[in-house]
Amino acid sequence: MKFKVEKTKSAESEFENLNQEQKDILNSDYKIIETQGIEFVKRRPLGDSLFEIKSNDLRSLFRYEENQIILIGLIFHKKSKKTPKNKIALAKKRLR
């Protein structure tokens, strides 16, 4: 299913702080979501209506909105196997 990808102001700021290669990786996945569908990118549920898009070592935490919109609440560089609880809590807070 295709979705429009939007970022919160905080996520947009995090995106702007990435280097160009990282931005290109994320933009590529976001474009796939908008043109082909969410099923064509790596993603997984984190619980409580929160999901994660896996883009190499970058993660975008999001929730689904009405009218086929994905709202990105947090973008970060993942260094461990498990998504840190403080990142999940921050994304939930931003997406309220």
MOPAC internal coordinates of N, CA, C and O (Angstrom, degrees):
PM7 1SCF
backbone

  N    0.0000 0     0.00 0     0.00 0    0    0    0
  C    1.4350 1     0.00 0     0.00 0    1    0    0
  C    1.5274 1   108.72 1     0.00 0    2    1    0
  O    1.2310 1   120.61 1   -43.37 1    3    2    1
  N    1.3134 1   116.43 1   136.63 1    3    2    1
  C    1.4672 1   121.94 1  -178.99 1    5    3    2
  C    1.5240 1   110.30 1   -85.49 1    6    5    3
  O    1.2310 1   121.01 1   -36.09 1    7    6    5
  N    1.3295 1   115.68 1   143.91 1    7    6    5
  C    1.4501 1   122.76 1   179.19 1    9    7    6
  C    1.5209 1   109.91 1  -135.84 1   10    9    7
  O    1.2310 1   120.77 1   -26.00 1   11   10    9
  N    1.3125 1   116.13 1   154.00 1   11   10    9
  C    1.4598 1   121.83 1   170.23 1   13   11   10
  C    1.5281 1   105.75 1   -88.24 1   14   13   11
  O    1.2310 1   119.97 1   -47.98 1   15   14   13
  N    1.3191 1   117.67 1   132.02 1   15   14   13
  C    1.4587 1   122.11 1  -179.12 1   17   15   14
  C    1.5268 1   109.34 1   -99.87 1   18   17   15
  O    1.2310 1   120.94 1   -55.07 1   19   18   17
  N    1.3263 1   115.81 1   124.93 1   19   18   17
  C    1.4603 1   122.32 1   176.82 1   21   19   18
  C    1.5217 1   108.47 1  -127.22 1   22   21   19
  O    1.2310 1   120.66 1   -26.36 1   23   22   21
  N    1.3353 1   116.35 1   153.64 1   23   22   21
  C    1.4619 1   121.75 1   178.99 1   25   23   22
  C    1.5225 1   109.34 1  -117.66 1   26   25   23
  O    1.2310 1   121.15 1   -33.81 1   27   26   25
  N    1.3350 1   115.41 1   146.19 1   27   26   25
  C    1.4619 1   118.92 1   170.33 1   29   27   26
  C    1.5250 1   107.46 1   -70.05 1   30   29   27
  O    1.2310 1   120.08 1   -12.28 1   31   30   29
  N    1.3144 1   117.45 1   167.72 1   31   30   29
  C    1.4698 1   120.64 1   179.07 1   33   31   30
  C    1.5262 1   110.77 1   -60.24 1   34   33   31
  O    1.2310 1   120.50 1   140.27 1   35   34   33
  N    1.3137 1   116.66 1   -39.73 1   35   34   33
  C    1.4690 1   120.63 1   179.80 1   37   35   34
  C    1.5213 1   111.06 1   -65.75 1   38   37   35
  O    1.2310 1   120.55 1   137.44 1   39   38   37
  N    1.3322 1   116.55 1   -42.56 1   39   38   37
  C    1.4687 1   120.35 1   179.19 1   41   39   38
  C    1.5280 1   110.15 1   -66.76 1   42   41   39
  O    1.2310 1   120.24 1   143.21 1   43   42   41
  N    1.3261 1   117.15 1   -36.79 1   43   42   41
  C    1.4652 1   120.64 1   177.65 1   45   43   42
  C    1.5295 1   109.83 1   -62.87 1   46   45   43
  O    1.2310 1   120.03 1   139.71 1   47   46   45
  N    1.3098 1   117.55 1   -40.29 1   47   46   45
  C    1.4591 1   122.06 1   177.63 1   49   47   46
  C    1.5334 1   110.75 1   -64.28 1   50   49   47
  O    1.2310 1   120.40 1   137.52 1   51   50   49
  N    1.3262 1   116.84 1   -42.48 1   51   50   49
  C    1.4685 1   120.74 1   177.49 1   53   51   50
  C    1.5252 1   110.53 1   -63.80 1   54   53   51
  O    1.2310 1   120.90 1   140.61 1   55   54   53
  N    1.3166 1   115.88 1   -39.39 1   55   54   53
  C    1.4632 1   120.98 1   178.45 1   57   55   54
  C    1.5292 1   110.13 1   -61.97 1   58   57   55
  O    1.2310 1   120.32 1   135.03 1   59   58   57
  N    1.3112 1   116.99 1   -44.97 1   59   58   57
  C    1.4645 1   121.30 1  -178.14 1   61   59   58
  C    1.5260 1   112.55 1   -65.07 1   62   61   59
  O    1.2310 1   119.95 1   155.46 1   63   62   61
  N    1.3193 1   117.70 1   -24.54 1   63   62   61
  C    1.4604 1   121.84 1   179.05 1   65   63   62
  C    1.5313 1   113.72 1   -82.18 1   66   65   63
  O    1.2310 1   120.24 1   173.60 1   67   66   65
  N    1.3191 1   117.14 1    -6.40 1   67   66   65
  C    1.4654 1   120.69 1   178.20 1   69   67   66
  C    1.5237 1   110.27 1   -77.92 1   70   69   67
  O    1.2310 1   120.67 1   -20.32 1   71   70   69
  N    1.3320 1   116.33 1   159.68 1   71   70   69
  C    1.4650 1   118.38 1   174.12 1   73   71   70
  C    1.5278 1   108.65 1   -77.35 1   74   73   71
  O    1.2310 1   120.26 1   -12.57 1   75   74   73
  N    1.3181 1   117.11 1   167.43 1   75   74   73
  C    1.4688 1   121.42 1  -173.49 1   77   75   74
  C    1.5302 1   112.38 1   -61.40 1   78   77   75
  O    1.2310 1   120.09 1   141.74 1   79   78   77
  N    1.3187 1   117.43 1   -38.26 1   79   78   77
  C    1.4714 1   120.44 1   179.21 1   81   79   78
  C    1.5290 1   110.88 1   -62.00 1   82   81   79
  O    1.2310 1   120.45 1   137.55 1   83   82   81
  N    1.3283 1   116.75 1   -42.45 1   83   82   81
  C    1.4556 1   120.98 1   178.49 1   85   83   82
  C    1.5291 1   111.16 1   -66.24 1   86   85   83
  O    1.2310 1   120.48 1   138.78 1   87   86   85
  N    1.3255 1   116.68 1   -41.22 1   87   86   85
  C    1.4707 1   120.66 1   176.92 1   89   87   86
  C    1.5255 1   110.56 1   -60.20 1   90   89   87
  O    1.2310 1   120.66 1   137.76 1   91   90   89
  N    1.3313 1   116.34 1   -42.24 1   91   90   89
  C    1.4577 1   120.73 1  -179.83 1   93   91   90
  C    1.5258 1   111.32 1   -62.72 1   94   93   91
  O    1.2310 1   120.39 1   139.80 1   95   94   93
  N    1.3329 1   116.87 1   -40.20 1   95   94   93
  C    1.4677 1   121.23 1   178.86 1   97   95   94
  C    1.5256 1   109.94 1   -61.55 1   98   97   95
  O    1.2310 1   120.56 1   130.97 1   99   98   97
  N    1.3278 1   116.53 1   -49.03 1   99   98   97
  C    1.4669 1   120.06 1  -179.83 1  101   99   98
  C    1.5210 1   111.56 1   -65.19 1  102  101   99
  O    1.2310 1   120.39 1   134.96 1  103  102  101
  N    1.3301 1   116.87 1   -45.04 1  103  102  101
  C    1.4689 1   119.86 1   179.26 1  105  103  102
  C    1.5182 1   111.63 1   -59.39 1  106  105  103
  O    1.2310 1   120.42 1   144.10 1  107  106  105
  N    1.3256 1   116.80 1   -35.90 1  107  106  105
  C    1.4607 1   120.74 1   177.94 1  109  107  106
  C    1.5346 1   110.56 1   -62.64 1  110  109  107
  O    1.2310 1   120.34 1   132.87 1  111  110  109
  N    1.3288 1   116.95 1   -47.13 1  111  110  109
  C    1.4667 1   119.80 1   178.27 1  113  111  110
  C    1.5205 1   111.76 1   -65.67 1  114  113  111
  O    1.2310 1   120.06 1   139.26 1  115  114  113
  N    1.3288 1   117.49 1   -40.74 1  115  114  113
  C    1.4701 1   119.98 1   178.94 1  117  115  114
  C    1.5300 1   110.83 1   -63.66 1  118  117  115
  O    1.2310 1   120.48 1   142.58 1  119  118  117
  N    1.3220 1   116.68 1   -37.42 1  119  118  117
  C    1.4681 1   120.27 1   178.64 1  121  119  118
  C    1.5293 1   110.89 1   -67.03 1  122  121  119
  O    1.2310 1   120.53 1   140.61 1  123  122  121
  N    1.3254 1   116.59 1   -39.39 1  123  122  121
  C    1.4691 1   120.63 1   177.13 1  125  123  122
  C    1.5235 1   109.72 1   -60.75 1  126  125  123
  O    1.2310 1   120.25 1   136.61 1  127  126  125
  N    1.3328 1   117.12 1   -43.39 1  127  126  125
  C    1.4664 1   120.99 1   178.84 1  129  127  126
  C    1.5285 1   110.51 1   -60.09 1  130  129  127
  O    1.2310 1   120.26 1   138.84 1  131  130  129
  N    1.3246 1   117.11 1   -41.16 1  131  130  129
  C    1.4636 1   120.81 1  -176.67 1  133  131  130
  C    1.5248 1   113.31 1   -77.74 1  134  133  131
  O    1.2310 1   119.73 1   150.27 1  135  134  133
  N    1.3391 1   118.12 1   -29.73 1  135  134  133
  C    1.4635 1   119.70 1  -175.69 1  137  135  134
  C    1.5282 1   114.07 1  -101.65 1  138  137  135
  O    1.2310 1   120.56 1   147.30 1  139  138  137
  N    1.3401 1   116.54 1   -32.70 1  139  138  137
  C    1.4659 1   119.80 1  -177.09 1  141  139  138
  C    1.5227 1   112.63 1  -111.93 1  142  141  139
  O    1.2310 1   120.57 1   138.20 1  143  142  141
  N    1.3238 1   116.52 1   -41.80 1  143  142  141
  C    1.4562 1   120.48 1   178.56 1  145  143  142
  C    1.5152 1   112.59 1   137.23 1  146  145  143
  O    1.2310 1   121.11 1   -21.70 1  147  146  145
  N    1.3294 1   115.48 1   158.30 1  147  146  145
  C    1.4645 1   122.52 1  -177.97 1  149  147  146
  C    1.5256 1   111.73 1   -63.31 1  150  149  147
  O    1.2310 1   120.47 1   152.97 1  151  150  149
  N    1.3248 1   116.70 1   -27.03 1  151  150  149
  C    1.4665 1   119.90 1  -177.19 1  153  151  150
  C    1.5315 1   112.72 1   -69.92 1  154  153  151
  O    1.2310 1   119.62 1   172.68 1  155  154  153
  N    1.3160 1   118.33 1    -7.32 1  155  154  153
  C    1.4675 1   121.69 1  -177.97 1  157  155  154
  C    1.5330 1   113.26 1   -98.71 1  158  157  155
  O    1.2310 1   119.96 1  -173.71 1  159  158  157
  N    1.3390 1   117.69 1     6.29 1  159  158  157
  C    1.4676 1   121.19 1   174.54 1  161  159  158
  C    1.5243 1   108.42 1  -122.91 1  162  161  159
  O    1.2310 1   121.00 1   -21.70 1  163  162  161
  N    1.3324 1   115.69 1   158.30 1  163  162  161
  C    1.4625 1   120.18 1   177.88 1  165  163  162
  C    1.5208 1   108.30 1   -76.36 1  166  165  163
  O    1.2310 1   120.97 1   -52.55 1  167  166  165
  N    1.3307 1   115.76 1   127.45 1  167  166  165
  C    1.4481 1   120.93 1   179.19 1  169  167  166
  C    1.5197 1   108.67 1  -151.21 1  170  169  167
  O    1.2310 1   121.25 1   -18.58 1  171  170  169
  N    1.3136 1   115.21 1   161.42 1  171  170  169
  C    1.4600 1   119.27 1   176.39 1  173  171  170
  C    1.5167 1   109.30 1  -155.09 1  174  173  171
  O    1.2310 1   120.56 1   -29.34 1  175  174  173
  N    1.3369 1   116.54 1   150.66 1  175  174  173
  C    1.4647 1   120.05 1   177.82 1  177  175  174
  C    1.5290 1   110.49 1   -77.67 1  178  177  175
  O    1.2310 1   121.17 1   -35.28 1  179  178  177
  N    1.3332 1   115.37 1   144.72 1  179  178  177
  C    1.4644 1   121.10 1   176.55 1  181  179  178
  C    1.5230 1   111.35 1  -112.85 1  182  181  179
  O    1.2310 1   120.09 1   179.15 1  183  182  181
  N    1.3159 1   117.43 1    -0.85 1  183  182  181
  C    1.4632 1   122.23 1  -179.09 1  185  183  182
  C    1.5091 1   112.12 1    97.82 1  186  185  183
  O    1.2310 1   121.21 1   -19.44 1  187  186  185
  N    1.3334 1   115.28 1   160.56 1  187  186  185
  C    1.4713 1   122.16 1   178.27 1  189  187  186
  C    1.5270 1   112.63 1    52.25 1  190  189  187
  O    1.2310 1   119.83 1  -136.58 1  191  190  189
  N    1.3157 1   117.93 1    43.42 1  191  190  189
  C    1.4719 1   123.93 1   177.71 1  193  191  190
  C    1.5238 1   113.51 1    64.09 1  194  193  191
  O    1.2310 1   120.05 1  -158.52 1  195  194  193
  N    1.3179 1   117.51 1    21.48 1  195  194  193
  C    1.4534 1   122.66 1   178.43 1  197  195  194
  C    1.5309 1   108.62 1  -110.91 1  198  197  195
  O    1.2310 1   121.08 1   -41.97 1  199  198  197
  N    1.3360 1   115.55 1   138.03 1  199  198  197
  C    1.4609 1   121.84 1  -177.98 1  201  199  198
  C    1.5161 1   109.86 1  -132.14 1  202  201  199
  O    1.2310 1   121.25 1   -15.96 1  203  202  201
  N    1.3295 1   115.22 1   164.04 1  203  202  201
  C    1.4537 1   122.11 1  -177.64 1  205  203  202
  C    1.5213 1   109.43 1  -127.53 1  206  205  203
  O    1.2310 1   120.09 1   -48.80 1  207  206  205
  N    1.3213 1   117.43 1   131.20 1  207  206  205
  C    1.4590 1   123.10 1   171.13 1  209  207  206
  C    1.5214 1   106.12 1   -97.90 1  210  209  207
  O    1.2310 1   120.78 1   -53.40 1  211  210  209
  N    1.3360 1   116.11 1   126.60 1  211  210  209
  C    1.4594 1   121.46 1  -178.92 1  213  211  210
  C    1.5190 1   109.36 1   -99.46 1  214  213  211
  O    1.2310 1   120.60 1   -66.33 1  215  214  213
  N    1.3099 1   116.46 1   113.67 1  215  214  213
  C    1.4630 1   122.83 1   179.58 1  217  215  214
  C    1.5245 1   107.97 1  -123.61 1  218  217  215
  O    1.2310 1   120.47 1   -88.40 1  219  218  217
  N    1.3205 1   116.70 1    91.60 1  219  218  217
  C    1.4676 1   121.60 1  -173.00 1  221  219  218
  C    1.5275 1   108.85 1    54.25 1  222  221  219
  O    1.2310 1   119.52 1    59.56 1  223  222  221
  N    1.3285 1   118.52 1  -120.44 1  223  222  221
  C    1.4603 1   121.00 1   179.65 1  225  223  222
  C    1.5350 1   112.09 1   -98.27 1  226  225  223
  O    1.2310 1   120.41 1  -167.60 1  227  226  225
  N    1.3179 1   116.82 1    12.40 1  227  226  225
  C    1.4620 1   122.28 1   176.65 1  229  227  226
  C    1.5171 1   109.62 1  -102.85 1  230  229  227
  O    1.2310 1   121.01 1   -32.20 1  231  230  229
  N    1.3235 1   115.67 1   147.80 1  231  230  229
  C    1.4538 1   120.39 1   177.48 1  233  231  230
  C    1.5198 1   109.49 1  -129.72 1  234  233  231
  O    1.2310 1   121.38 1   -38.91 1  235  234  233
  N    1.3289 1   114.97 1   141.09 1  235  234  233
  C    1.4608 1   122.70 1   174.26 1  237  235  234
  C    1.5195 1   106.35 1  -121.14 1  238  237  235
  O    1.2310 1   120.16 1   -63.30 1  239  238  237
  N    1.3064 1   117.29 1   116.70 1  239  238  237
  C    1.4578 1   120.79 1   178.45 1  241  239  238
  C    1.5231 1   108.06 1   -94.55 1  242  241  239
  O    1.2310 1   121.00 1   -46.93 1  243  242  241
  N    1.3371 1   115.69 1   133.07 1  243  242  241
  C    1.4610 1   119.83 1  -173.02 1  245  243  242
  C    1.5119 1   112.08 1  -146.15 1  246  245  243
  O    1.2310 1   121.62 1    -9.78 1  247  246  245
  N    1.3257 1   114.50 1   170.22 1  247  246  245
  C    1.4551 1   122.70 1   169.37 1  249  247  246
  C    1.5236 1   107.71 1  -134.65 1  250  249  247
  O    1.2310 1   121.37 1   -20.23 1  251  250  249
  N    1.3064 1   114.99 1   159.77 1  251  250  249
  C    1.4601 1   120.81 1   176.90 1  253  251  250
  C    1.5230 1   108.97 1   -84.74 1  254  253  251
  O    1.2310 1   120.76 1   -39.53 1  255  254  253
  N    1.3221 1   116.15 1   140.47 1  255  254  253
  C    1.4558 1   123.19 1   176.03 1  257  255  254
  C    1.5253 1   108.54 1  -115.33 1  258  257  255
  O    1.2310 1   120.69 1   -11.07 1  259  258  257
  N    1.3125 1   116.28 1   168.93 1  259  258  257
  C    1.4680 1   120.88 1   175.82 1  261  259  258
  C    1.5228 1   110.32 1   -62.69 1  262  261  259
  O    1.2310 1   120.85 1   -19.83 1  263  262  261
  N    1.3017 1   115.99 1   160.17 1  263  262  261
  C    1.4633 1   123.54 1   177.19 1  265  263  262
  C    1.5262 1   113.13 1    61.76 1  266  265  263
  O    1.2310 1   120.81 1  -143.31 1  267  266  265
  N    1.3151 1   116.06 1    36.69 1  267  266  265
  C    1.4618 1   122.65 1   174.96 1  269  267  266
  C    1.5239 1   113.22 1    55.86 1  270  269  267
  O    1.2310 1   121.28 1  -125.71 1  271  270  269
  N    1.3174 1   115.15 1    54.29 1  271  270  269
  C    1.4603 1   121.65 1   176.65 1  273  271  270
  C    1.5222 1   108.61 1  -119.88 1  274  273  271
  O    1.2310 1   120.84 1   -42.09 1  275  274  273
  N    1.3080 1   116.00 1   137.91 1  275  274  273
  C    1.4493 1   122.25 1   170.99 1  277  275  274
  C    1.5175 1   106.47 1  -106.26 1  278  277  275
  O    1.2310 1   120.54 1   -54.33 1  279  278  277
  N    1.3254 1   116.58 1   125.67 1  279  278  277
  C    1.4549 1   121.70 1  -179.48 1  281  279  278
  C    1.5259 1   108.77 1  -106.67 1  282  281  279
  O    1.2310 1   120.86 1   -66.94 1  283  282  281
  N    1.3323 1   115.97 1   113.06 1  283  282  281
  C    1.4584 1   122.40 1   179.41 1  285  283  282
  C    1.5266 1   108.07 1   -81.61 1  286  285  283
  O    1.2310 1   120.38 1   -55.57 1  287  286  285
  N    1.3310 1   116.88 1   124.43 1  287  286  285
  C    1.4548 1   120.53 1  -178.14 1  289  287  286
  C    1.5125 1   114.39 1  -106.60 1  290  289  287
  O    1.2310 1   120.15 1   160.05 1  291  290  289
  N    1.3344 1   117.32 1   -19.95 1  291  290  289
  C    1.4544 1   120.26 1  -176.10 1  293  291  290
  C    1.5235 1   109.18 1  -156.29 1  294  293  291
  O    1.2310 1   120.95 1   -43.84 1  295  294  293
  N    1.3168 1   115.79 1   136.16 1  295  294  293
  C    1.4626 1   122.21 1   176.43 1  297  295  294
  C    1.5190 1   106.90 1  -127.16 1  298  297  295
  O    1.2310 1   120.32 1   -51.36 1  299  298  297
  N    1.3278 1   116.99 1   128.64 1  299  298  297
  C    1.4558 1   119.01 1   179.65 1  301  299  298
  C    1.5215 1   111.32 1  -152.43 1  302  301  299
  O    1.2310 1   121.45 1   -15.70 1  303  302  301
  N    1.3175 1   114.83 1   164.30 1  303  302  301
  C    1.4608 1   123.91 1   177.98 1  305  303  302
  C    1.5192 1   106.51 1   -91.27 1  306  305  303
  O    1.2310 1   120.16 1   -61.07 1  307  306  305
  N    1.3223 1   117.29 1   118.93 1  307  306  305
  C    1.4569 1   121.61 1  -176.39 1  309  307  306
  C    1.5194 1   109.73 1   -90.69 1  310  309  307
  O    1.2310 1   120.71 1   -52.35 1  311  310  309
  N    1.3205 1   116.26 1   127.65 1  311  310  309
  C    1.4544 1   121.43 1  -177.18 1  313  311  310
  C    1.5258 1   113.00 1  -111.87 1  314  313  311
  O    1.2310 1   120.08 1   168.93 1  315  314  313
  N    1.3263 1   117.46 1   -11.07 1  315  314  313
  C    1.4576 1   120.69 1  -178.92 1  317  315  314
  C    1.5210 1   110.12 1  -123.60 1  318  317  315
  O    1.2310 1   120.41 1    -8.55 1  319  318  317
  N    1.3293 1   116.81 1   171.45 1  319  318  317
  C    1.4612 1   120.28 1  -178.70 1  321  319  318
  C    1.5264 1   112.02 1   -69.92 1  322  321  319
  O    1.2310 1   120.48 1   143.08 1  323  322  321
  N    1.3109 1   116.69 1   -36.92 1  323  322  321
  C    1.4489 1   120.91 1  -175.28 1  325  323  322
  C    1.5315 1   109.79 1  -101.47 1  326  325  323
  O    1.2310 1   120.75 1   -38.83 1  327  326  325
  N    1.3241 1   116.18 1   141.17 1  327  326  325
  C    1.4663 1   120.31 1   177.31 1  329  327  326
  C    1.5293 1   108.39 1   -68.75 1  330  329  327
  O    1.2310 1   120.25 1   -56.50 1  331  330  329
  N    1.3359 1   117.12 1   123.50 1  331  330  329
  C    1.4676 1   120.40 1  -178.02 1  333  331  330
  C    1.5326 1   112.38 1   -59.42 1  334  333  331
  O    1.2310 1   120.75 1   -40.79 1  335  334  333
  N    1.3235 1   116.17 1   139.21 1  335  334  333
  C    1.4662 1   121.32 1  -178.65 1  337  335  334
  C    1.5214 1   111.83 1   -61.76 1  338  337  335
  O    1.2310 1   120.57 1   146.24 1  339  338  337
  N    1.3435 1   116.52 1   -33.76 1  339  338  337
  C    1.4689 1   117.93 1  -179.95 1  341  339  338
  C    1.5333 1   110.91 1   -67.51 1  342  341  339
  O    1.2310 1   119.44 1   148.96 1  343  342  341
  N    1.3322 1   118.68 1   -31.04 1  343  342  341
  C    1.4710 1   121.72 1   176.64 1  345  343  342
  C    1.5268 1   110.04 1   -69.79 1  346  345  343
  O    1.2310 1   120.65 1   138.99 1  347  346  345
  N    1.3341 1   116.36 1   -41.01 1  347  346  345
  C    1.4669 1   120.52 1   178.11 1  349  347  346
  C    1.5273 1   109.83 1   -63.03 1  350  349  347
  O    1.2310 1   120.18 1   134.69 1  351  350  349
  N    1.3346 1   117.27 1   -45.31 1  351  350  349
  C    1.4690 1   121.40 1   179.71 1  353  351  350
  C    1.5338 1   110.88 1   -62.05 1  354  353  351
  O    1.2310 1   120.18 1   138.11 1  355  354  353
  N    1.3251 1   117.26 1   -41.89 1  355  354  353
  C    1.4612 1   120.77 1   179.56 1  357  355  354
  C    1.5333 1   110.99 1   -64.45 1  358  357  355
  O    1.2310 1   120.26 1   137.19 1  359  358  357
  N    1.3353 1   117.11 1   -42.81 1  359  358  357
  C    1.4591 1   120.31 1   178.90 1  361  359  358
  C    1.5303 1   111.07 1   -62.77 1  362  361  359
  O    1.2310 1   120.36 1   136.70 1  363  362  361
  N    1.3309 1   116.92 1   -43.30 1  363  362  361
  C    1.4687 1   120.74 1   178.64 1  365  363  362
  C    1.5325 1   110.44 1   -60.24 1  366  365  363
  O    1.2310 1   120.61 1   137.33 1  367  366  365
  N    1.3244 1   116.45 1   -42.67 1  367  366  365
  C    1.4609 1   120.75 1  -179.58 1  369  367  366
  C    1.5227 1   110.86 1   -62.75 1  370  369  367
  O    1.2310 1   120.53 1   135.36 1  371  370  369
  N    1.3305 1   116.59 1   -44.64 1  371  370  369
  C    1.4662 1   120.68 1  -179.49 1  373  371  370
  C    1.5241 1   112.93 1   -67.81 1  374  373  371
  O    1.2310 1   120.33 1   150.77 1  375  374  373
  N    1.3216 1   116.98 1   -29.23 1  375  374  373
  C    1.4695 1   120.29 1  -174.36 1  377  375  374
  C    1.5267 1   112.89 1   -92.60 1  378  377  375
  O    1.2310 1   119.90 1  -175.13 1  379  378  377
  N    1.2992 1   117.80 1     4.87 1  379  378  377
  C    1.4788 1   120.08 1   177.07 1  381  379  378
  C    1.4903 1   111.48 1   -70.79 1  382  381  379
  O    1.2310 1   120.10 1   180.00 1  383  382  381

